[in-house]
Amino acid sequence: MHPMNPTTAASLRQTAPGLFPKSSDKIRALRERPAREYEAHTFYYDASFKTDAVKILPGEYYVHDGDDLLLMTVLGSCVAACLVDRSARLGGMNHFMLPDGGTAGRYGAYAMELLINEMMKRGARRERLEAKVFGGGQVMRNFSTMNVGEQNVKFIEQFLAAERIQIVSRDVLDIHPRKVCLFPGSARALCKKLATTQVDAIATEESAFRGRLSKQPAAASAGSVELF
């Protein structure tokens, strides 16, 4: 799924330290910890919320317990599923897009399975899981034959229905990119629609990500992950 290489993120911190101010001991420890495959690894201090945070890039996911780490992502046509277990004070978020072709369902299922499995490994119970779904904006104007955002939203809604995970809130479709924040312990999610001036940059990033997906093997590893 080609998330940002941790080495690249580290280089950015050295060349542009202003992007990563006020590193706490926890953030430094998280940055030094080896990241698992597809796990988000872009940690920073969020000045708006005055808390440590992790940015989830396309193709990544992250799970955390408590509200001492904010989970954040920026979406255009991509979707983010936020899963929470209120009793366990545990929450997670992913950020994905479906590729073209017949393997789209397998790829989307794999992205969701990574998140669900990590939640359950950390103590979540399937019957307590709730979902909050965001994204799917029509920002990739160069795809004239289909609405990529609609495809992504349709997949996530059908997947969660099949897995009997209730969607308790959603902010999807439309033409706006979104910034989504999740406080995993309290299950509080915030969604802000971004100015249209940011559409081009987000659409360019997502088009590049979609191009990389089209060159990957057909979600070959998807069959190796099974839901608990």
N, C-alpha and C positions, 0 to 999 in steps of 0.2 A: 504493500500500500504506500510505500515510499514517504514516510513522515520525514521531518527535518532531522538530519543527522545530529546527534548530541555534540559532536565535534564542531559542527557549524554553529550551533547555538553558543558553544563556549567561545568560539572566535568572535562572535558578535558581542558577547559580553566584554571581551577585551578591547575591541576596537570602538565600541559604542556603549560605554558603561552607563550612560544616562538612560538607556533603555531598561536597565535592571538596577534601580537604586535600592538602597536600604536592605541589603541582603541580610536576613536573619541567620542565626546558627542553623535553624531548621532548613532554610532554603539552601544554604551551602551544603548541608549534609545530603539533601535530596539531589542536588546537582552532581555530587560526587558518587552517588549510588549508581551502579550500572543499570541501565534501563532495559526492561524486557522488550521483546519484539512488539512493535506497535504501541507501546506505552508512551504517553506524552512525557516529555522531559524538558520542556521550556518553562522553567520556574522564574518567578519575578515577584516584585512587591507591587501590589495594586494600590496606587495612591488614592484612587476614588473611594475605595472601601477600607483603606488603611489595614490591609491584611496581606499575608502571603498568598500567592496564587500560582496556578499552572495553566498555561495556554495549550489548548488541544488543537493541533493542526490537522489538516485533512488526512484521513487514514489512521488516526490515533484514538486512544481511549484513556481514561484514568478513573480510578476508584479510590475513595478516601472516606474515613470515618471522622465525624466531628466537623465543626465549623471553623477550624483553625487554618484551613486551606481552601481558597476559592477555586472552583473549576470554571474556566472561561473559554469561549470559542467565538469566532466570527463566521457567519454563514451567508452564502449567497444561494445558489441552487442546491447545495449540500443540505443534509439534514443532521440534526443532533438528537439523539435519544438520551434523555436523562432518566435513569432508574434510581428509585429510592426505596429503602426499607426503613420506615420511621422508627420501628421498635429497636432496630439495631443501630440507629443513627448513622446509617451508611448510605452513600450515594455514589453514582458514577455517571460519566458522560462519554459519548463517542461522537465522531464527526466523520461522516462517510457520504459517498456518492456511488450510484450504481453505474457500472460500465455499460457500453452498448452490447447488444447481442443476447444470445440465449443463456449466458452464464450470469446475468445480472442478479437473479434470485439467489444463486449460490453465494455470490460475493456479499450481498447484503446480509444473508443469514450468517455468514462467517463473522462479519463485523459485529452483529448483535450477539452471537455466541461468545465471542471474546469478552464482551462486557458482562453478560449474564454470568458466565462461568467465574469471572474474577469476583463479582459481587457475592456469589455463593461460597466461594473459597474463603471470603472474608467474613462470613457469618450471616449473610442474608438468607431469608427463607423465600422460596418461590411464591408461596401463597400470599406473602406480604408485599411483593413488589408492586410498585406503582410507576407509571411512566408519564413523563412530560416531553412533548415533541415540538421541535422548532425547525424552521427553515423551509427550504423548497421554494424560495423566491425565484421569479422568472428574470434572472439577471444575465443569463448566457444567451444573448440575442442571436448569436451566430448559428444556433441550432434551430433551424426553421422547421424541421420535419416533426419535432416533438417538443413538448415542454419537459425539460429535464427535471425541474423542480417538482412537477406533478408526479412524475414517475417515482421519484425518491419518496415523496409523501405517501403515495399509494402503497409502496412496498412496506414502509414502516408500520402503517396502520394495519395492513393485512397480517404482517408478521406478529404484531403484538396481539391481535385478535386471536390468531391461531394458537399462540402461547398462553392465552387467557391472562394477559397482563393488562390491567385497566389503564387507559389513558385518562388521567385526571385533569390535565390541562394541555393546551396546544396553541401555538401561534405559527401558522404555516401559510404557504403560497403567497399571493400578492406579488409586488414587483420590487420589494425593498430587501436589501441585505439586513442582517440582524447581528447584534452582539448579545450573547446569552451567558448568564452567570448562574452558577449553582452553588449554594451552600449545602454540602452533602449531609451534615448532621441534622439540620432543621428541615431539610427537604424544600427549602425556599429557592425558587428559581425566578430570575429576572430577565426580561427580554426587552431590548431597545432596538427599534428600527432605525437604521443608520441613514444618513443623508445620501441622496442619489449621486453626489460627487464622489462617493467611495465605490460606486458600482463597478467602474472600469477596472480598478485594481483588483477587486475581489473576483470579478469575472475572468480576468487574465490568469489569476492564480488557479481558479477552478478548471479552466480550460486546459492548462498545463497538466493539472492532476488527472483530469479525464484522459488526456493523451497518454500519460504514463500507464493508466489502468488498461488501456486498449492494447498495450504491448506486453502486458503480463500474461503468464499462463492462466488458463481459465480457472482462477480461484482453486488451484490444485490442492492447496492445503486445507480447504474448507472441510473436506471429508474427515480430517483428522481431529476435529473438535466436535465433541458431542455435549449436549446440554445435560446437566445433572438431573 
